[in-house]
């Protein structure tokens, strides 16, 4: 399965990664300035979490594509597009909660 991340999601993910990049630069400055190790670790943990969440968002996008392909292949027309959207949003929310 090789699918690109849709443009709107790619923009959100890129923004998340840019914030993480800024946080990482701040952590580096903290280390260079000799800041308290607890403060450095707290900020480093935030960077790690931001990067993990970006990765999970990419994976969730791939899962949605996979489910869409399965629905089309199974000829599932009984479910409305609104119901399917809710199901997909719930799936993404559950998956991202694991981050």
Buried (B, 14 or more C-beta within 10 A) or exposed (E): EEEEBEEEBBEBBEEBBEBBEEBBEBBEEBEEEEEEEEEBEEBBEBBEEBBBBBBBBBBBBBBBBEBEEEBEEEEEEEEEEEEBEEBBEEBBEEBBEEB
